[in-house]
Amino acid sequence: MPVYEFECKCGHVFEELVPMGTESHKCPHCKKGEAKKILSPCTFELKGGGWYADGYASNKK
């Protein structure tokens, strides 16, 4: 199950482990609002030369 980020009408933003396809979740802060799934920025970052540059790139021209 993936972790999604939700935002409630009360302004509370939280993460929750829910089944795929879940569009809304009950807000744990106000306990009455239905929080909607939001898109958050990705924290995935590639650094360094990488497997292609280090092992597979050809130096021949």
PDB file of N, H, CA, C and O in Angstrom:
ATOM      1  N   MET A   1       0.844  -1.183   0.000  1.00  0.00           N
ATOM      2  CA  MET A   1       0.000   0.000   0.000  1.00  0.00           C
ATOM      3  C   MET A   1       0.887   1.243   0.000  1.00  0.00           C
ATOM      4  O   MET A   1       1.871   1.298   0.738  1.00  0.00           O
ATOM      5  N   PRO A   2       0.554   2.227  -0.808  1.00  0.00           N
ATOM      6  CA  PRO A   2       1.357   3.452  -0.879  1.00  0.00           C
ATOM      7  C   PRO A   2       0.965   4.467   0.199  1.00  0.00           C
ATOM      8  O   PRO A   2      -0.120   4.406   0.778  1.00  0.00           O
ATOM      9  N   VAL A   3       1.875   5.389   0.440  1.00  0.00           N
ATOM     10  H   VAL A   3       2.756   5.438  -0.030  1.00  0.00           H
ATOM     11  CA  VAL A   3       1.619   6.499   1.359  1.00  0.00           C
ATOM     12  C   VAL A   3       1.196   7.700   0.513  1.00  0.00           C
ATOM     13  O   VAL A   3       1.918   8.111  -0.396  1.00  0.00           O
ATOM     14  N   TYR A   4       0.028   8.257   0.815  1.00  0.00           N
ATOM     15  H   TYR A   4      -0.559   7.923   1.553  1.00  0.00           H
ATOM     16  CA  TYR A   4      -0.474   9.436   0.106  1.00  0.00           C
ATOM     17  C   TYR A   4      -0.563  10.610   1.070  1.00  0.00           C
ATOM     18  O   TYR A   4      -0.664  10.430   2.284  1.00  0.00           O
ATOM     19  N   GLU A   5      -0.525  11.806   0.513  1.00  0.00           N
ATOM     20  H   GLU A   5      -0.443  11.952  -0.472  1.00  0.00           H
ATOM     21  CA  GLU A   5      -0.670  13.023   1.302  1.00  0.00           C
ATOM     22  C   GLU A   5      -2.076  13.570   1.085  1.00  0.00           C
ATOM     23  O   GLU A   5      -2.556  13.636  -0.047  1.00  0.00           O
ATOM     24  N   PHE A   6      -2.731  13.960   2.172  1.00  0.00           N
ATOM     25  H   PHE A   6      -2.341  13.907   3.091  1.00  0.00           H
ATOM     26  CA  PHE A   6      -4.095  14.464   2.142  1.00  0.00           C
ATOM     27  C   PHE A   6      -4.154  15.847   2.778  1.00  0.00           C
ATOM     28  O   PHE A   6      -3.365  16.175   3.663  1.00  0.00           O
ATOM     29  N   GLU A   7      -5.119  16.664   2.303  1.00  0.00           N
ATOM     30  H   GLU A   7      -5.760  16.398   1.584  1.00  0.00           H
ATOM     31  CA  GLU A   7      -5.355  17.988   2.886  1.00  0.00           C
ATOM     32  C   GLU A   7      -6.845  18.143   3.154  1.00  0.00           C
ATOM     33  O   GLU A   7      -7.680  17.895   2.284  1.00  0.00           O
ATOM     34  N   CYS A   8      -7.165  18.563   4.397  1.00  0.00           N
ATOM     35  H   CYS A   8      -6.486  18.764   5.104  1.00  0.00           H
ATOM     36  CA  CYS A   8      -8.544  18.745   4.818  1.00  0.00           C
ATOM     37  C   CYS A   8      -8.962  20.208   4.623  1.00  0.00           C
ATOM     38  O   CYS A   8      -8.114  21.088   4.473  1.00  0.00           O
ATOM     39  N   LYS A   9     -10.265  20.455   4.628  1.00  0.00           N
ATOM     40  H   LYS A   9     -10.954  19.740   4.750  1.00  0.00           H
ATOM     41  CA  LYS A   9     -10.779  21.823   4.525  1.00  0.00           C
ATOM     42  C   LYS A   9     -10.363  22.661   5.722  1.00  0.00           C
ATOM     43  O   LYS A   9     -10.298  23.886   5.622  1.00  0.00           O
ATOM     44  N   CYS A  10     -10.078  22.017   6.865  1.00  0.00           N
ATOM     45  H   CYS A  10     -10.131  21.022   6.946  1.00  0.00           H
ATOM     46  CA  CYS A  10      -9.639  22.747   8.062  1.00  0.00           C
ATOM     47  C   CYS A  10      -8.194  23.218   7.925  1.00  0.00           C
ATOM     48  O   CYS A  10      -7.714  23.981   8.765  1.00  0.00           O
ATOM     49  N   GLY A  11      -7.481  22.768   6.863  1.00  0.00           N
ATOM     50  H   GLY A  11      -7.871  22.149   6.181  1.00  0.00           H
ATOM     51  CA  GLY A  11      -6.109  23.198   6.606  1.00  0.00           C
ATOM     52  C   GLY A  11      -5.059  22.191   7.039  1.00  0.00           C
ATOM     53  O   GLY A  11      -3.873  22.394   6.775  1.00  0.00           O
ATOM     54  N   HIS A  12      -5.456  21.126   7.689  1.00  0.00           N
ATOM     55  H   HIS A  12      -6.418  20.961   7.903  1.00  0.00           H
ATOM     56  CA  HIS A  12      -4.512  20.114   8.170  1.00  0.00           C
ATOM     57  C   HIS A  12      -4.037  19.251   6.994  1.00  0.00           C
ATOM     58  O   HIS A  12      -4.846  18.764   6.204  1.00  0.00           O
ATOM     59  N   VAL A  13      -2.716  19.070   6.891  1.00  0.00           N
ATOM     60  H   VAL A  13      -2.059  19.465   7.533  1.00  0.00           H
ATOM     61  CA  VAL A  13      -2.110  18.225   5.860  1.00  0.00           C
ATOM     62  C   VAL A  13      -1.449  17.050   6.570  1.00  0.00           C
ATOM     63  O   VAL A  13      -0.724  17.237   7.548  1.00  0.00           O
ATOM     64  N   PHE A  14      -1.700  15.834   6.073  1.00  0.00           N
ATOM     65  H   PHE A  14      -2.289  15.682   5.279  1.00  0.00           H
ATOM     66  CA  PHE A  14      -1.142  14.648   6.719  1.00  0.00           C
ATOM     67  C   PHE A  14      -0.892  13.554   5.689  1.00  0.00           C
ATOM     68  O   PHE A  14      -1.435  13.586   4.584  1.00  0.00           O
ATOM     69  N   GLU A  15      -0.063  12.587   6.067  1.00  0.00           N
ATOM     70  H   GLU A  15       0.378  12.561   6.964  1.00  0.00           H
ATOM     71  CA  GLU A  15       0.228  11.435   5.224  1.00  0.00           C
ATOM     72  C   GLU A  15      -0.453  10.215   5.822  1.00  0.00           C
ATOM     73  O   GLU A  15      -0.576  10.087   7.041  1.00  0.00           O
ATOM     74  N   GLU A  16      -0.892   9.321   4.945  1.00  0.00           N
ATOM     75  H   GLU A  16      -0.792   9.425   3.955  1.00  0.00           H
ATOM     76  CA  GLU A  16      -1.599   8.129   5.410  1.00  0.00           C
ATOM     77  C   GLU A  16      -1.284   6.954   4.489  1.00  0.00           C
ATOM     78  O   GLU A  16      -1.193   7.122   3.272  1.00  0.00           O
ATOM     79  N   LEU A  17      -1.119   5.780   5.060  1.00  0.00           N
ATOM     80  H   LEU A  17      -1.193   5.643   6.047  1.00  0.00           H
ATOM     81  CA  LEU A  17      -0.908   4.560   4.302  1.00  0.00           C
ATOM     82  C   LEU A  17      -2.284   3.981   3.972  1.00  0.00           C
ATOM     83  O   LEU A  17      -2.982   3.475   4.852  1.00  0.00           O
ATOM     84  N   VAL A  18      -2.666   4.061   2.695  1.00  0.00           N
ATOM     85  H   VAL A  18      -2.100   4.472   1.981  1.00  0.00           H
ATOM     86  CA  VAL A  18      -4.013   3.649   2.268  1.00  0.00           C
ATOM     87  C   VAL A  18      -3.915   2.828   0.987  1.00  0.00           C
ATOM     88  O   VAL A  18      -2.897   2.887   0.298  1.00  0.00           O
ATOM     89  N   PRO A  19      -4.962   2.057   0.654  1.00  0.00           N
ATOM     90  CA  PRO A  19      -4.964   1.291  -0.598  1.00  0.00           C
ATOM     91  C   PRO A  19      -4.913   2.203  -1.826  1.00  0.00           C
ATOM     92  O   PRO A  19      -5.368   3.346  -1.783  1.00  0.00           O
ATOM     93  N   MET A  20      -4.360   1.688  -2.908  1.00  0.00           N
ATOM     94  H   MET A  20      -3.990   0.759  -2.944  1.00  0.00           H
ATOM     95  CA  MET A  20      -4.292   2.454  -4.151  1.00  0.00           C
ATOM     96  C   MET A  20      -5.694   2.815  -4.606  1.00  0.00           C
ATOM     97  O   MET A  20      -6.630   2.034  -4.436  1.00  0.00           O
ATOM     98  N   GLY A  21      -5.837   3.999  -5.185  1.00  0.00           N
ATOM     99  H   GLY A  21      -5.077   4.633  -5.324  1.00  0.00           H
ATOM    100  CA  GLY A  21      -7.127   4.446  -5.684  1.00  0.00           C
ATOM    101  C   GLY A  21      -7.945   5.216  -4.664  1.00  0.00           C
ATOM    102  O   GLY A  21      -9.025   5.707  -4.994  1.00  0.00           O
ATOM    103  N   THR A  22      -7.462   5.335  -3.431  1.00  0.00           N
ATOM    104  H   THR A  22      -6.586   4.936  -3.163  1.00  0.00           H
ATOM    105  CA  THR A  22      -8.176   6.090  -2.410  1.00  0.00           C
ATOM    106  C   THR A  22      -8.095   7.578  -2.741  1.00  0.00           C
ATOM    107  O   THR A  22      -6.998   8.113  -2.898  1.00  0.00           O
ATOM    108  N   GLU A  23      -9.227   8.245  -2.847  1.00  0.00           N
ATOM    109  H   GLU A  23     -10.118   7.810  -2.719  1.00  0.00           H
ATOM    110  CA  GLU A  23      -9.261   9.661  -3.206  1.00  0.00           C
ATOM    111  C   GLU A  23      -9.474  10.580  -1.997  1.00  0.00           C
ATOM    112  O   GLU A  23      -9.088  11.748  -2.036  1.00  0.00           O
ATOM    113  N   SER A  24     -10.081  10.066  -0.934  1.00  0.00           N
ATOM    114  H   SER A  24     -10.395   9.117  -0.902  1.00  0.00           H
ATOM    115  CA  SER A  24     -10.308  10.888   0.254  1.00  0.00           C
ATOM    116  C   SER A  24     -10.155  10.023   1.500  1.00  0.00           C
ATOM    117  O   SER A  24     -10.236   8.796   1.442  1.00  0.00           O
ATOM    118  N   HIS A  25      -9.932  10.700   2.636  1.00  0.00           N
ATOM    119  H   HIS A  25      -9.866  11.696   2.684  1.00  0.00           H
ATOM    120  CA  HIS A  25      -9.722  10.000   3.900  1.00  0.00           C
ATOM    121  C   HIS A  25     -10.209  10.907   5.026  1.00  0.00           C
ATOM    122  O   HIS A  25     -10.167  12.131   4.898  1.00  0.00           O
ATOM    123  N   LYS A  26     -10.663  10.327   6.108  1.00  0.00           N
ATOM    124  H   LYS A  26     -10.697   9.333   6.212  1.00  0.00           H
ATOM    125  CA  LYS A  26     -11.158  11.115   7.239  1.00  0.00           C
ATOM    126  C   LYS A  26      -9.996  11.833   7.923  1.00  0.00           C
ATOM    127  O   LYS A  26      -8.958  11.229   8.193  1.00  0.00           O
ATOM    128  N   CYS A  27     -10.175  13.121   8.199  1.00  0.00           N
ATOM    129  H   CYS A  27     -11.018  13.612   7.980  1.00  0.00           H
ATOM    130  CA  CYS A  27      -9.142  13.950   8.804  1.00  0.00           C
ATOM    131  C   CYS A  27      -8.929  13.554  10.273  1.00  0.00           C
ATOM    132  O   CYS A  27      -9.886  13.540  11.047  1.00  0.00           O
ATOM    133  N   PRO A  28      -7.688  13.231  10.667  1.00  0.00           N
ATOM    134  CA  PRO A  28      -7.428  12.869  12.060  1.00  0.00           C
ATOM    135  C   PRO A  28      -7.388  14.086  12.992  1.00  0.00           C
ATOM    136  O   PRO A  28      -7.434  13.932  14.212  1.00  0.00           O
ATOM    137  N   HIS A  29      -7.301  15.286  12.425  1.00  0.00           N
ATOM    138  H   HIS A  29      -7.263  15.411  11.433  1.00  0.00           H
ATOM    139  CA  HIS A  29      -7.210  16.511  13.226  1.00  0.00           C
ATOM    140  C   HIS A  29      -8.591  16.991  13.678  1.00  0.00           C
ATOM    141  O   HIS A  29      -8.831  17.151  14.875  1.00  0.00           O
ATOM    142  N   CYS A  30      -9.487  17.219  12.735  1.00  0.00           N
ATOM    143  H   CYS A  30      -9.292  17.089  11.763  1.00  0.00           H
ATOM    144  CA  CYS A  30     -10.822  17.717  13.080  1.00  0.00           C
ATOM    145  C   CYS A  30     -11.836  16.585  13.233  1.00  0.00           C
ATOM    146  O   CYS A  30     -12.918  16.796  13.781  1.00  0.00           O
ATOM    147  N   LYS A  31     -11.499  15.396  12.757  1.00  0.00           N
ATOM    148  H   LYS A  31     -10.620  15.225  12.311  1.00  0.00           H
ATOM    149  CA  LYS A  31     -12.306  14.183  12.869  1.00  0.00           C
ATOM    150  C   LYS A  31     -13.692  14.254  12.230  1.00  0.00           C
ATOM    151  O   LYS A  31     -14.536  13.400  12.498  1.00  0.00           O
ATOM    152  N   LYS A  32     -13.935  15.249  11.398  1.00  0.00           N
ATOM    153  H   LYS A  32     -13.249  15.943  11.180  1.00  0.00           H
ATOM    154  CA  LYS A  32     -15.233  15.304  10.720  1.00  0.00           C
ATOM    155  C   LYS A  32     -15.111  15.603   9.234  1.00  0.00           C
ATOM    156  O   LYS A  32     -16.010  15.269   8.462  1.00  0.00           O
ATOM    157  N   GLY A  33     -14.023  16.221   8.826  1.00  0.00           N
ATOM    158  H   GLY A  33     -13.293  16.492   9.453  1.00  0.00           H
ATOM    159  CA  GLY A  33     -13.861  16.572   7.420  1.00  0.00           C
ATOM    160  C   GLY A  33     -13.293  15.435   6.604  1.00  0.00           C
ATOM    161  O   GLY A  33     -12.548  14.596   7.111  1.00  0.00           O
ATOM    162  N   GLU A  34     -13.651  15.417   5.339  1.00  0.00           N
ATOM    163  H   GLU A  34     -14.256  16.098   4.927  1.00  0.00           H
ATOM    164  CA  GLU A  34     -13.090  14.458   4.397  1.00  0.00           C
ATOM    165  C   GLU A  34     -11.915  15.134   3.703  1.00  0.00           C
ATOM    166  O   GLU A  34     -12.099  16.090   2.949  1.00  0.00           O
ATOM    167  N   ALA A  35     -10.716  14.640   3.957  1.00  0.00           N
ATOM    168  H   ALA A  35     -10.567  13.864   4.569  1.00  0.00           H
ATOM    169  CA  ALA A  35      -9.506  15.201   3.364  1.00  0.00           C
ATOM    170  C   ALA A  35      -9.334  14.644   1.955  1.00  0.00           C
ATOM    171  O   ALA A  35      -9.554  13.456   1.723  1.00  0.00           O
ATOM    172  N   LYS A  36      -8.943  15.495   1.024  1.00  0.00           N
ATOM    173  H   LYS A  36      -8.765  16.461   1.212  1.00  0.00           H
ATOM    174  CA  LYS A  36      -8.734  15.100  -0.372  1.00  0.00           C
ATOM    175  C   LYS A  36      -7.258  14.817  -0.621  1.00  0.00           C
ATOM    176  O   LYS A  36      -6.385  15.463  -0.041  1.00  0.00           O
ATOM    177  N   LYS A  37      -6.987  13.847  -1.485  1.00  0.00           N
ATOM    178  H   LYS A  37      -7.695  13.322  -1.956  1.00  0.00           H
ATOM    179  CA  LYS A  37      -5.616  13.501  -1.848  1.00  0.00           C
ATOM    180  C   LYS A  37      -5.001  14.652  -2.640  1.00  0.00           C
ATOM    181  O   LYS A  37      -5.645  15.211  -3.528  1.00  0.00           O
ATOM    182  N   ILE A  38      -3.762  15.005  -2.322  1.00  0.00           N
ATOM    183  H   ILE A  38      -3.239  14.550  -1.601  1.00  0.00           H
ATOM    184  CA  ILE A  38      -3.067  16.079  -3.026  1.00  0.00           C
ATOM    185  C   ILE A  38      -1.762  15.541  -3.605  1.00  0.00           C
ATOM    186  O   ILE A  38      -1.257  14.507  -3.167  1.00  0.00           O
ATOM    187  N   LEU A  39      -1.230  16.243  -4.584  1.00  0.00           N
ATOM    188  H   LEU A  39      -1.641  17.082  -4.941  1.00  0.00           H
ATOM    189  CA  LEU A  39       0.065  15.907  -5.159  1.00  0.00           C
ATOM    190  C   LEU A  39       1.143  16.648  -4.399  1.00  0.00           C
ATOM    191  O   LEU A  39       1.052  17.860  -4.204  1.00  0.00           O
ATOM    192  N   SER A  40       2.149  15.934  -3.975  1.00  0.00           N
ATOM    193  H   SER A  40       2.223  14.949  -4.133  1.00  0.00           H
ATOM    194  CA  SER A  40       3.253  16.556  -3.258  1.00  0.00           C
ATOM    195  C   SER A  40       4.523  16.412  -4.095  1.00  0.00           C
ATOM    196  O   SER A  40       4.610  15.520  -4.938  1.00  0.00           O
ATOM    197  N   PRO A  41       5.505  17.282  -3.868  1.00  0.00           N
ATOM    198  CA  PRO A  41       6.737  17.192  -4.652  1.00  0.00           C
ATOM    199  C   PRO A  41       7.493  15.898  -4.350  1.00  0.00           C
ATOM    200  O   PRO A  41       7.490  15.410  -3.221  1.00  0.00           O
ATOM    201  N   CYS A  42       8.123  15.369  -5.356  1.00  0.00           N
ATOM    202  H   CYS A  42       8.126  15.766  -6.274  1.00  0.00           H
ATOM    203  CA  CYS A  42       8.888  14.140  -5.223  1.00  0.00           C
ATOM    204  C   CYS A  42      10.243  14.433  -4.595  1.00  0.00           C
ATOM    205  O   CYS A  42      10.851  15.465  -4.883  1.00  0.00           O
ATOM    206  N   THR A  43      10.720  13.537  -3.742  1.00  0.00           N
ATOM    207  H   THR A  43      10.227  12.699  -3.508  1.00  0.00           H
ATOM    208  CA  THR A  43      12.013  13.734  -3.091  1.00  0.00           C
ATOM    209  C   THR A  43      13.094  12.847  -3.697  1.00  0.00           C
ATOM    210  O   THR A  43      14.208  12.786  -3.178  1.00  0.00           O
ATOM    211  N   PHE A  44      12.775  12.164  -4.782  1.00  0.00           N
ATOM    212  H   PHE A  44      11.869  12.214  -5.203  1.00  0.00           H
ATOM    213  CA  PHE A  44      13.718  11.277  -5.440  1.00  0.00           C
ATOM    214  C   PHE A  44      14.723  12.099  -6.231  1.00  0.00           C
ATOM    215  O   PHE A  44      14.339  12.960  -7.022  1.00  0.00           O
ATOM    216  N   GLU A  45      16.014  11.835  -6.021  1.00  0.00           N
ATOM    217  H   GLU A  45      16.326  11.135  -5.379  1.00  0.00           H
ATOM    218  CA  GLU A  45      17.048  12.598  -6.717  1.00  0.00           C
ATOM    219  C   GLU A  45      18.191  11.668  -7.104  1.00  0.00           C
ATOM    220  O   GLU A  45      18.664  10.881  -6.283  1.00  0.00           O
ATOM    221  N   LEU A  46      18.630  11.759  -8.347  1.00  0.00           N
ATOM    222  H   LEU A  46      18.245  12.398  -9.014  1.00  0.00           H
ATOM    223  CA  LEU A  46      19.763  10.969  -8.808  1.00  0.00           C
ATOM    224  C   LEU A  46      21.023  11.809  -8.701  1.00  0.00           C
ATOM    225  O   LEU A  46      21.041  12.964  -9.127  1.00  0.00           O
ATOM    226  N   LYS A  47      22.078  11.235  -8.136  1.00  0.00           N
ATOM    227  H   LYS A  47      22.064  10.296  -7.790  1.00  0.00           H
ATOM    228  CA  LYS A  47      23.357  11.946  -8.002  1.00  0.00           C
ATOM    229  C   LYS A  47      24.469  11.052  -8.529  1.00  0.00           C
ATOM    230  O   LYS A  47      24.341   9.828  -8.547  1.00  0.00           O
ATOM    231  N   GLY A  48      25.547  11.667  -8.951  1.00  0.00           N
ATOM    232  H   GLY A  48      25.651  12.661  -8.936  1.00  0.00           H
ATOM    233  CA  GLY A  48      26.695  10.905  -9.405  1.00  0.00           C
ATOM    234  C   GLY A  48      26.611  10.544 -10.868  1.00  0.00           C
ATOM    235  O   GLY A  48      25.715  10.985 -11.587  1.00  0.00           O
ATOM    236  N   GLY A  49      27.565   9.730 -11.300  1.00  0.00           N
ATOM    237  H   GLY A  49      28.294   9.371 -10.717  1.00  0.00           H
ATOM    238  CA  GLY A  49      27.650   9.335 -12.704  1.00  0.00           C
ATOM    239  C   GLY A  49      26.566   8.364 -13.122  1.00  0.00           C
ATOM    240  O   GLY A  49      26.101   8.400 -14.261  1.00  0.00           O
ATOM    241  N   GLY A  50      26.161   7.498 -12.212  1.00  0.00           N
ATOM    242  H   GLY A  50      26.539   7.468 -11.287  1.00  0.00           H
ATOM    243  CA  GLY A  50      25.118   6.530 -12.533  1.00  0.00           C
ATOM    244  C   GLY A  50      25.669   5.272 -13.166  1.00  0.00           C
ATOM    245  O   GLY A  50      26.821   5.230 -13.597  1.00  0.00           O
ATOM    246  N   TRP A  51      24.830   4.238 -13.220  1.00  0.00           N
ATOM    247  H   TRP A  51      23.894   4.271 -12.870  1.00  0.00           H
ATOM    248  CA  TRP A  51      25.271   2.952 -13.741  1.00  0.00           C
ATOM    249  C   TRP A  51      25.591   3.023 -15.230  1.00  0.00           C
ATOM    250  O   TRP A  51      26.499   2.332 -15.692  1.00  0.00           O
ATOM    251  N   TYR A  52      24.869   3.842 -15.988  1.00  0.00           N
ATOM    252  H   TYR A  52      24.132   4.403 -15.613  1.00  0.00           H
ATOM    253  CA  TYR A  52      25.127   3.918 -17.427  1.00  0.00           C
ATOM    254  C   TYR A  52      26.474   4.578 -17.695  1.00  0.00           C
ATOM    255  O   TYR A  52      27.277   4.050 -18.464  1.00  0.00           O
ATOM    256  N   ALA A  53      26.726   5.710 -17.082  1.00  0.00           N
ATOM    257  H   ALA A  53      26.073   6.139 -16.458  1.00  0.00           H
ATOM    258  CA  ALA A  53      27.982   6.437 -17.312  1.00  0.00           C
ATOM    259  C   ALA A  53      29.183   5.664 -16.772  1.00  0.00           C
ATOM    260  O   ALA A  53      30.265   5.715 -17.356  1.00  0.00           O
ATOM    261  N   ASP A  54      29.000   4.947 -15.659  1.00  0.00           N
ATOM    262  H   ASP A  54      28.120   4.905 -15.185  1.00  0.00           H
ATOM    263  CA  ASP A  54      30.112   4.245 -15.029  1.00  0.00           C
ATOM    264  C   ASP A  54      30.427   2.900 -15.673  1.00  0.00           C
ATOM    265  O   ASP A  54      31.590   2.497 -15.697  1.00  0.00           O
ATOM    266  N   GLY A  55      29.434   2.201 -16.193  1.00  0.00           N
ATOM    267  H   GLY A  55      28.489   2.529 -16.174  1.00  0.00           H
ATOM    268  CA  GLY A  55      29.691   0.851 -16.658  1.00  0.00           C
ATOM    269  C   GLY A  55      29.334   0.523 -18.082  1.00  0.00           C
ATOM    270  O   GLY A  55      29.846  -0.453 -18.629  1.00  0.00           O
ATOM    271  N   TYR A  56      28.477   1.302 -18.700  1.00  0.00           N
ATOM    272  H   TYR A  56      28.062   2.096 -18.255  1.00  0.00           H
ATOM    273  CA  TYR A  56      27.990   0.931 -20.023  1.00  0.00           C
ATOM    274  C   TYR A  56      28.268   1.943 -21.123  1.00  0.00           C
ATOM    275  O   TYR A  56      28.181   1.604 -22.303  1.00  0.00           O
ATOM    276  N   ALA A  57      28.595   3.154 -20.770  1.00  0.00           N
ATOM    277  H   ALA A  57      28.666   3.429 -19.812  1.00  0.00           H
ATOM    278  CA  ALA A  57      28.855   4.170 -21.785  1.00  0.00           C
ATOM    279  C   ALA A  57      30.137   3.844 -22.543  1.00  0.00           C
ATOM    280  O   ALA A  57      31.144   3.455 -21.951  1.00  0.00           O
ATOM    281  N   SER A  58      30.084   4.004 -23.822  1.00  0.00           N
ATOM    282  H   SER A  58      29.266   4.321 -24.303  1.00  0.00           H
ATOM    283  CA  SER A  58      31.241   3.711 -24.657  1.00  0.00           C
ATOM    284  C   SER A  58      32.122   4.952 -24.778  1.00  0.00           C
ATOM    285  O   SER A  58      31.633   6.056 -25.020  1.00  0.00           O
ATOM    286  N   ASN A  59      33.424   4.753 -24.605  1.00  0.00           N
ATOM    287  H   ASN A  59      33.822   3.857 -24.408  1.00  0.00           H
ATOM    288  CA  ASN A  59      34.369   5.861 -24.781  1.00  0.00           C
ATOM    289  C   ASN A  59      34.827   5.963 -26.229  1.00  0.00           C
ATOM    290  O   ASN A  59      35.525   6.909 -26.593  1.00  0.00           O
ATOM    291  N   LYS A  60      34.441   5.000 -27.056  1.00  0.00           N
ATOM    292  H   LYS A  60      33.874   4.232 -26.760  1.00  0.00           H
ATOM    293  CA  LYS A  60      34.821   5.004 -28.470  1.00  0.00           C
ATOM    294  C   LYS A  60      33.956   6.002 -29.215  1.00  0.00           C
ATOM    295  O   LYS A  60      32.766   6.147 -28.933  1.00  0.00           O
ATOM    296  N   LYS A  61      34.564   6.684 -30.163  1.00  0.00           N
ATOM    297  H   LYS A  61      35.530   6.566 -30.392  1.00  0.00           H
ATOM    298  CA  LYS A  61      33.831   7.649 -30.986  1.00  0.00           C
ATOM    299  C   LYS A  61      33.880   7.267 -32.428  1.00  0.00           C
ATOM    300  O   LYS A  61      33.315   7.965 -33.270  1.00  0.00           O
TER     301      LYS A  61
END
